[in-house]
Amino acid sequence: MTAPFRWFPHEGGRHAVSNTLRPSSEGRTLCGIAVVAPVGQLPAHPDWLWPECELCNGAWRKAEGLPPRPDPVPLPRSNGRVRRAEITSKSGARS
């Protein structure tokens, strides 16, 4: 049996959309974001490495009758963009 949803990279996260969403079609992610499926443009690195949207994951799991993820990881966001992770050295300097 095929899953009714698939992962769709959008704004720094992987969101779930219906498998019926076709190129140039408008649709919504399971968390409610309006999206348009690109034509001829497949996800590329690093899109498939983006974290899963917690709301989409929860909605997908509920639709499939699966228990919720025990420790959901929220998407890192700042003004609608993915935040760059800051690495602090032992001296306290940021890179």
Summary of the structure (lengths in Angstrom):
residues: 95
radius of gyration: 15.8
end to end distance: 47.1
largest distance: 54.1
contacts: 210
relative contact order: 0.19
helix: 15%
strand: 26%
